[in-house]
Amino acid sequence: MGIFIVIALLSLLMAGGFLIAFLWSVKDGQFDDNYSPPNRILFDNKPSPKN
């Protein structure tokens, strides 16, 4: 039964670490996309005419 507690604590610790890493990367601007929005208008897919 003790191993379940250890595994649960380790999984919570790992999940907390991933959450901290994700929040740090979002705050640091890792997921900011500066390329796609200006170029999205250039490659607009027009719907095909219906036959």
Biopython code that builds the backbone (N, CA, C, O; Angstrom):
import numpy as np
from Bio.PDB.StructureBuilder import StructureBuilder

atoms = [
    (1, "MET", "N", (0.820, -1.191, 0.000)),
    (1, "MET", "CA", (0.000, 0.000, 0.000)),
    (1, "MET", "C", (0.863, 1.252, 0.000)),
    (1, "MET", "O", (0.466, 2.288, -0.534)),
    (2, "GLY", "N", (2.022, 1.157, 0.589)),
    (2, "GLY", "CA", (2.927, 2.302, 0.655)),
    (2, "GLY", "C", (3.453, 2.713, -0.716)),
    (2, "GLY", "O", (3.735, 3.888, -0.950)),
    (3, "ILE", "N", (3.584, 1.741, -1.624)),
    (3, "ILE", "CA", (4.092, 2.044, -2.963)),
    (3, "ILE", "C", (3.106, 2.913, -3.734)),
    (3, "ILE", "O", (3.514, 3.730, -4.560)),
    (4, "PHE", "N", (1.803, 2.743, -3.471)),
    (4, "PHE", "CA", (0.799, 3.566, -4.144)),
    (4, "PHE", "C", (0.938, 5.036, -3.738)),
    (4, "PHE", "O", (0.763, 5.935, -4.561)),
    (5, "ILE", "N", (1.248, 5.265, -2.493)),
    (5, "ILE", "CA", (1.435, 6.638, -2.012)),
    (5, "ILE", "C", (2.669, 7.252, -2.656)),
    (5, "ILE", "O", (2.654, 8.414, -3.061)),
    (6, "VAL", "N", (3.732, 6.470, -2.749)),
    (6, "VAL", "CA", (4.963, 6.963, -3.373)),
    (6, "VAL", "C", (4.728, 7.267, -4.848)),
    (6, "VAL", "O", (5.163, 8.305, -5.347)),
    (7, "ILE", "N", (4.045, 6.369, -5.542)),
    (7, "ILE", "CA", (3.767, 6.578, -6.968)),
    (7, "ILE", "C", (2.857, 7.786, -7.163)),
    (7, "ILE", "O", (3.069, 8.570, -8.088)),
    (8, "ALA", "N", (1.853, 7.948, -6.315)),
    (8, "ALA", "CA", (0.950, 9.096, -6.416)),
    (8, "ALA", "C", (1.706, 10.400, -6.175)),
    (8, "ALA", "O", (1.494, 11.376, -6.894)),
    (9, "LEU", "N", (2.571, 10.428, -5.189)),
    (9, "LEU", "CA", (3.351, 11.639, -4.918)),
    (9, "LEU", "C", (4.315, 11.953, -6.058)),
    (9, "LEU", "O", (4.491, 13.116, -6.419)),
    (10, "LEU", "N", (4.934, 10.934, -6.620)),
    (10, "LEU", "CA", (5.840, 11.154, -7.748)),
    (10, "LEU", "C", (5.087, 11.658, -8.972)),
    (10, "LEU", "O", (5.571, 12.541, -9.680)),
    (11, "SER", "N", (3.910, 11.103, -9.222)),
    (11, "SER", "CA", (3.143, 11.560, -10.381)),
    (11, "SER", "C", (2.667, 12.996, -10.183)),
    (11, "SER", "O", (2.664, 13.774, -11.137)),
    (12, "LEU", "N", (2.265, 13.363, -8.971)),
    (12, "LEU", "CA", (1.877, 14.743, -8.704)),
    (12, "LEU", "C", (3.067, 15.688, -8.835)),
    (12, "LEU", "O", (2.922, 16.811, -9.319)),
    (13, "LEU", "N", (4.220, 15.244, -8.412)),
    (13, "LEU", "CA", (5.431, 16.056, -8.548)),
    (13, "LEU", "C", (5.795, 16.261, -10.015)),
    (13, "LEU", "O", (6.163, 17.363, -10.420)),
    (14, "MET", "N", (5.691, 15.198, -10.809)),
    (14, "MET", "CA", (5.975, 15.319, -12.235)),
    (14, "MET", "C", (4.953, 16.214, -12.930)),
    (14, "MET", "O", (5.320, 17.038, -13.768)),
    (15, "ALA", "N", (3.685, 16.061, -12.592)),
    (15, "ALA", "CA", (2.645, 16.901, -13.195)),
    (15, "ALA", "C", (2.861, 18.359, -12.826)),
    (15, "ALA", "O", (2.683, 19.240, -13.667)),
    (16, "GLY", "N", (3.236, 18.624, -11.603)),
    (16, "GLY", "CA", (3.534, 19.996, -11.187)),
    (16, "GLY", "C", (4.727, 20.559, -11.940)),
    (16, "GLY", "O", (4.738, 21.735, -12.306)),
    (17, "GLY", "N", (5.727, 19.727, -12.171)),
    (17, "GLY", "CA", (6.889, 20.170, -12.934)),
    (17, "GLY", "C", (6.536, 20.515, -14.370)),
    (17, "GLY", "O", (7.010, 21.514, -14.910)),
    (18, "PHE", "N", (5.701, 19.684, -14.988)),
    (18, "PHE", "CA", (5.264, 19.977, -16.354)),
    (18, "PHE", "C", (4.407, 21.237, -16.396)),
    (18, "PHE", "O", (4.514, 22.023, -17.337)),
    (19, "LEU", "N", (3.569, 21.438, -15.402)),
    (19, "LEU", "CA", (2.744, 22.640, -15.347)),
    (19, "LEU", "C", (3.609, 23.885, -15.201)),
    (19, "LEU", "O", (3.368, 24.891, -15.868)),
    (20, "ILE", "N", (4.597, 23.822, -14.348)),
    (20, "ILE", "CA", (5.508, 24.958, -14.160)),
    (20, "ILE", "C", (6.279, 25.233, -15.449)),
    (20, "ILE", "O", (6.442, 26.391, -15.834)),
    (21, "ALA", "N", (6.755, 24.181, -16.120)),
    (21, "ALA", "CA", (7.480, 24.367, -17.378)),
    (21, "ALA", "C", (6.582, 24.967, -18.449)),
    (21, "ALA", "O", (7.022, 25.827, -19.212)),
    (22, "PHE", "N", (5.327, 24.524, -18.516)),
    (22, "PHE", "CA", (4.398, 25.066, -19.499)),
    (22, "PHE", "C", (4.110, 26.537, -19.229)),
    (22, "PHE", "O", (4.147, 27.357, -20.147)),
    (23, "LEU", "N", (3.824, 26.875, -17.980)),
    (23, "LEU", "CA", (3.533, 28.269, -17.648)),
    (23, "LEU", "C", (4.740, 29.164, -17.893)),
    (23, "LEU", "O", (4.591, 30.307, -18.324)),
    (24, "TRP", "N", (5.929, 28.652, -17.620)),
    (24, "TRP", "CA", (7.154, 29.422, -17.859)),
    (24, "TRP", "C", (7.347, 29.659, -19.352)),
    (24, "TRP", "O", (7.734, 30.755, -19.759)),
    (25, "SER", "N", (7.083, 28.648, -20.169)),
    (25, "SER", "CA", (7.263, 28.815, -21.616)),
    (25, "SER", "C", (6.221, 29.760, -22.202)),
    (25, "SER", "O", (6.525, 30.508, -23.131)),
    (26, "VAL", "N", (5.003, 29.740, -21.680)),
    (26, "VAL", "CA", (3.979, 30.673, -22.151)),
    (26, "VAL", "C", (4.364, 32.099, -21.771)),
    (26, "VAL", "O", (4.231, 33.019, -22.579)),
    (27, "LYS", "N", (4.837, 32.280, -20.549)),
    (27, "LYS", "CA", (5.224, 33.612, -20.079)),
    (27, "LYS", "C", (6.449, 34.126, -20.842)),
    (27, "LYS", "O", (6.587, 35.329, -21.063)),
    (28, "ASP", "N", (7.321, 33.228, -21.236)),
    (28, "ASP", "CA", (8.539, 33.597, -21.948)),
    (28, "ASP", "C", (8.279, 33.900, -23.421)),
    (28, "ASP", "O", (9.162, 34.416, -24.106)),
    (29, "GLY", "N", (7.073, 33.584, -23.922)),
    (29, "GLY", "CA", (6.739, 33.875, -25.310)),
    (29, "GLY", "C", (7.068, 32.766, -26.272)),
    (29, "GLY", "O", (7.180, 33.006, -27.474)),
    (30, "GLN", "N", (7.226, 31.548, -25.774)),
    (30, "GLN", "CA", (7.580, 30.430, -26.633)),
    (30, "GLN", "C", (6.493, 30.122, -27.656)),
    (30, "GLN", "O", (6.796, 29.659, -28.756)),
    (31, "PHE", "N", (5.249, 30.371, -27.313)),
    (31, "PHE", "CA", (4.142, 30.016, -28.188)),
    (31, "PHE", "C", (3.609, 31.202, -28.980)),
    (31, "PHE", "O", (2.559, 31.088, -29.613)),
    (32, "ASP", "N", (4.292, 32.318, -28.964)),
    (32, "ASP", "CA", (3.878, 33.462, -29.761)),
    (32, "ASP", "C", (4.188, 33.177, -31.228)),
    (32, "ASP", "O", (5.311, 32.813, -31.578)),
    (33, "ASP", "N", (3.204, 33.343, -32.059)),
    (33, "ASP", "CA", (3.360, 33.075, -33.488)),
    (33, "ASP", "C", (3.331, 34.408, -34.224)),
    (33, "ASP", "O", (2.266, 34.993, -34.419)),
    (34, "ASN", "N", (4.477, 34.875, -34.622)),
    (34, "ASN", "CA", (4.580, 36.157, -35.311)),
    (34, "ASN", "C", (4.618, 36.006, -36.831)),
    (34, "ASN", "O", (4.586, 37.005, -37.549)),
    (35, "TYR", "N", (4.685, 34.788, -37.323)),
    (35, "TYR", "CA", (4.809, 34.574, -38.760)),
    (35, "TYR", "C", (3.462, 34.320, -39.436)),
    (35, "TYR", "O", (3.176, 34.899, -40.484)),
    (36, "SER", "N", (2.649, 33.474, -38.854)),
    (36, "SER", "CA", (1.415, 33.046, -39.524)),
    (36, "SER", "C", (0.358, 34.132, -39.699)),
    (36, "SER", "O", (-0.174, 34.257, -40.802)),
    (37, "PRO", "N", (0.021, 34.922, -38.685)),
    (37, "PRO", "CA", (-1.074, 35.881, -38.885)),
    (37, "PRO", "C", (-0.880, 36.857, -40.046)),
    (37, "PRO", "O", (-1.838, 37.078, -40.787)),
    (38, "PRO", "N", (0.297, 37.455, -40.254)),
    (38, "PRO", "CA", (0.427, 38.363, -41.400)),
    (38, "PRO", "C", (0.357, 37.649, -42.745)),
    (38, "PRO", "O", (-0.078, 38.236, -43.736)),
    (39, "ASN", "N", (0.780, 36.397, -42.789)),
    (39, "ASN", "CA", (0.809, 35.670, -44.056)),
    (39, "ASN", "C", (-0.454, 34.871, -44.321)),
    (39, "ASN", "O", (-0.637, 34.364, -45.428)),
    (40, "ARG", "N", (-1.318, 34.748, -43.345)),
    (40, "ARG", "CA", (-2.540, 33.967, -43.522)),
    (40, "ARG", "C", (-3.441, 34.592, -44.574)),
    (40, "ARG", "O", (-4.130, 33.876, -45.300)),
    (41, "ILE", "N", (-3.448, 35.912, -44.666)),
    (41, "ILE", "CA", (-4.313, 36.584, -45.640)),
    (41, "ILE", "C", (-3.814, 36.353, -47.075)),
    (41, "ILE", "O", (-4.601, 36.415, -48.019)),
    (42, "LEU", "N", (-2.530, 36.092, -47.237)),
    (42, "LEU", "CA", (-1.984, 35.883, -48.575)),
    (42, "LEU", "C", (-2.382, 34.534, -49.151)),
    (42, "LEU", "O", (-2.459, 34.386, -50.370)),
    (43, "PHE", "N", (-2.632, 33.565, -48.312)),
    (43, "PHE", "CA", (-2.916, 32.209, -48.763)),
    (43, "PHE", "C", (-4.343, 31.814, -48.400)),
    (43, "PHE", "O", (-4.582, 30.700, -47.933)),
    (44, "ASP", "N", (-5.268, 32.704, -48.608)),
    (44, "ASP", "CA", (-6.663, 32.441, -48.284)),
    (44, "ASP", "C", (-7.238, 31.422, -49.261)),
    (44, "ASP", "O", (-7.176, 31.612, -50.476)),
    (45, "ASN", "N", (-7.785, 30.365, -48.737)),
    (45, "ASN", "CA", (-8.396, 29.329, -49.572)),
    (45, "ASN", "C", (-9.830, 29.723, -49.870)),
    (45, "ASN", "O", (-10.658, 29.867, -48.970)),
    (46, "LYS", "N", (-10.101, 29.891, -51.141)),
    (46, "LYS", "CA", (-11.453, 30.254, -51.539)),
    (46, "LYS", "C", (-12.257, 28.971, -51.769)),
    (46, "LYS", "O", (-11.733, 27.984, -52.285)),
    (47, "PRO", "N", (-13.520, 28.997, -51.385)),
    (47, "PRO", "CA", (-14.329, 27.785, -51.605)),
    (47, "PRO", "C", (-14.507, 27.520, -53.103)),
    (47, "PRO", "O", (-14.644, 28.443, -53.905)),
    (48, "SER", "N", (-14.501, 26.256, -53.446)),
    (48, "SER", "CA", (-14.671, 25.886, -54.852)),
    (48, "SER", "C", (-16.124, 26.056, -55.247)),
    (48, "SER", "O", (-17.020, 25.865, -54.425)),
    (49, "PRO", "N", (-16.365, 26.417, -56.506)),
    (49, "PRO", "CA", (-17.764, 26.599, -56.955)),
    (49, "PRO", "C", (-18.475, 25.244, -56.982)),
    (49, "PRO", "O", (-17.881, 24.212, -57.296)),
    (50, "LYS", "N", (-19.741, 25.282, -56.649)),
    (50, "LYS", "CA", (-20.521, 24.046, -56.658)),
    (50, "LYS", "C", (-20.943, 23.721, -58.088)),
    (50, "LYS", "O", (-21.308, 24.605, -58.863)),
    (51, "ASN", "N", (-20.885, 22.448, -58.413)),
    (51, "ASN", "CA", (-21.256, 22.009, -59.774)),
    (51, "ASN", "C", (-22.711, 21.672, -59.857)),
    (51, "ASN", "O", (-23.196, 21.288, -60.922)),
]
sb = StructureBuilder()
sb.init_structure("model")
sb.init_model(0)
sb.init_chain("A")
sb.init_seg("    ")
for serial, (resi, resn, name, xyz) in enumerate(atoms, 1):
    if name == "N":
        sb.init_residue(resn, " ", resi, " ")
    sb.init_atom(name, np.array(xyz, "f"), 0.0, 1.0, " ", f" {name:<3s}", serial, name[0])
structure = sb.get_structure()
